């Protein structure tokens, strides 16, 4: 099953199922960006709008992009704010959906489905104003080492979505080549139990080149 088809099916239960990774990444996003204000935010991989409503409280305008039409349909059902524009597009293609520079680009639980980070980070850099920010929130690679992947249950059984493992250094190196510096590096744990394995890796980068 393709990644897109998997998310189209998953959309029916994505918001209602217990999902510690989804919820903790949302906490990470709010924690890291909580003190910022932006003019325009480009949300890549908005899904069902799990973070879109909150981003609307931090930005004057949000462009929310996803390649799953079913996920986008759910987001549109929930969010009717005129400050957000929902668009269907694949982040691996040319970003023809953005004309003016933005102040923030976010990636939440989507880069695990991208094999090569650099082309995506280069697109993000070209879309950002100088001094703008790129937020990345992903399933922690330590969880991936232990076999964790995006997955959901159906009547046919467990559906595992195709994923690629990116080490923390992979994110930082690709971002550096794309003209970013690392501003924030945080790890988030289930129940804030730092004796266990972190679930979420969240980073904030600033465009400096």
Secondary structure, 3 states (H helix, E strand, C coil): CCHHHHHHHHCCCCCCCCCHHHHHHHHHHHHHHCCCCEEEEEEECCCCCCCHHHHHCCEEEEEEEECCHHHHHHHHHHCCCCCEEEEECCCCCCCCCCCCCEEEEEEECCHHHCCCHHHHHHHHHHHEEEEEEEEEEEECHHHHHCCCCCEEEECCEEEECCCCCCCHHHHHHHHHHCCEEEEEEEEECHHHCCCCCCCEEEEEEEECC
